[in-house]
Amino acid sequence: MKIFKPKNLFLILILIFIIIQFVPVEKTNPPVTAPLRASDDVTHIMKSACYDCHSNETVWPWYSHVAPVSWLLSDHVRNGRRHLNFSAWGEYPGKRKLKKLDEIAEEIEGGNMPLAGYVKMHSEANLSAEQKQVLIDWAHAAMDTVSLD
C-alpha cells in the first residue's frame, strides 16, 4: 500500500492548507502620524494606486486572510511601508523627501509603479497617462518646496 496515492496526497495537501491558516500573520494599520499633504487630485490618485502598500491606510482584501497569500501580502506591505510611507511623510527629513520624490517620479515614468500584479487585482490602480503625469508633475513641483533644515 502506497502512502502517496493521488487520493492520499490530495488529503495531505488539504490538511496542510487548513493547518497553515492558523499561522499568524501581521496585518496592521498603525496610526497615521504625519500624513502627506497634497492636492485633492493627487491624494485621490495616490489613495487608489499607492496607499495600500505605501501608507498605514491599507485596505486588506478578503484574500489577504488566506494563507499563503496572506504571508506574501503582509510582507509586501511591510516592505512597501519601509521603503516609502505616506502616513509618516511629515516625519521624513528634507533630504529623504527629495530622494523619495525623485524616486516617485522615476518609478512612475519607468512604468514600475504601481506594480503590474497589483494593477491586475485592483483596476482602480491602472493609472491613465494623464494621472501618471499628474503624479510626476506633483513630485517635481514638491521638490521645490522641500526644506532641507
N, C-alpha and C positions, 0 to 999 in steps of 0.2 A: 504494500500500500504506500503510495507516494503522498507526502505531506503537501507538496506544491502542485497539486492538481489545479486546473483552472478555477474550479469552484472554491477550493480552499484558499487559493491566492486572492481571489476576489473578496472573500470574507475577511482575510487578514488585512487587506488594504482598507476595507470599510472600517474595521476595528481601529486601525491606525488613524484614519481620518477622524473618527469620533474622539479618540484619545487626545489628539493634538488640539482639539477645540478647547481643552482645559488648560492649555499652556498660556499663561497670562501674557498680554502684550500691552505696552504703554500707548494709549491713545488719549492724549491730553490736549487741552486748550488752556494754557496758562493765562493769567490776566494780561490784558493789553496795557503795557506800561507807558509807552511813549510812541504813539502811532504816527505814521506818515501823514503829513498834511499836504493834500494836493487838491486840484480842482475836482468837482463832482464827476466830470467826464473821465479824467484819469483814474480816479478812485473806482468808478464803476467798472472800467475795463480791467483794472488790476484785481478787483474782487472776483470777477468772473474767470480770469485766466491765471492769476498768480497766487492769490491768498491761501488756497488750500494747502500749498506746500511752503509758502514763504510768509506766513503770519501765524498768530495764535488764534486765528478765527477759522480753523479748518472745519469744513463740513465733512464729517466722516460718513461715507455712503454705506449702504447695507452690507456690501461685500467686504468692507473693512472689518467686519466682525467675524469673518470666516477664515480660519487658518487653512493653508499657509499664506493666503493673500494678505491677511491682517499683519503678518510679520513684515512682509515686503513694503506695504503702505506705511506702516509705522516707522520703519527705518528710512524710507524715502522722505517722509515729512520731517523727521528729526534732522536728517542731513540738509534738507532744504532750508529749514529754520536756522540751522547753524551757519549756513552759507550767507543767507540774507533773510532777515526777519523784519517785515514792515511794521509789526506790532511793537518793535523796540527801536525803530528808526531814529527817534529823537535822542536816544542814548548813544548813538554812534558818534565818535569823534569826526571832525571835519574831513580829515584825510581818508577815513574809511568810507564816509558818504561819497566823496569824489570817486573813489575806486569803484564803489558799488554802482553809482550812476553810470560810469563809463561801461562797466560790465553789463548793466541792464541794456543799454543801447546796443552794445556789441552782440549780445546773445540774441536779441530780437532781430537785429539786422541780419545776423548769420542764420536765422531760422532755427536756432537751437532751443528757443523758449517761445511759448510753452512747449513742453515735451510732447512729441508726437503720440506717445502712448496715453498721455493724459487727455489730449485733444480727442482721441478716439472714444474715450469713455465720457467726456464732458464736451458736448458740441458747442456750448456757450464759450468755451475757451479757444475755439477756432477763430482767431482774430482775422479780420479783413486787413487788407493792405493799409487802409485808412486808419484803423485802430492801432495797428503796429506803428504807423508814423506818428500818431498822437503820443504814444509812449516814448518813442525815440526822441521826438521834439521836446517832450517834457523833461526827459533825462538830461538832454543837452542844456536846456534852459535852467534847470535846477542846479547844474554845476556852477553856474554863475552866481548863485545865491548862497552857496555854502560858505560858512565862516570857518576859517582854519584855526581859530582860537590859538 
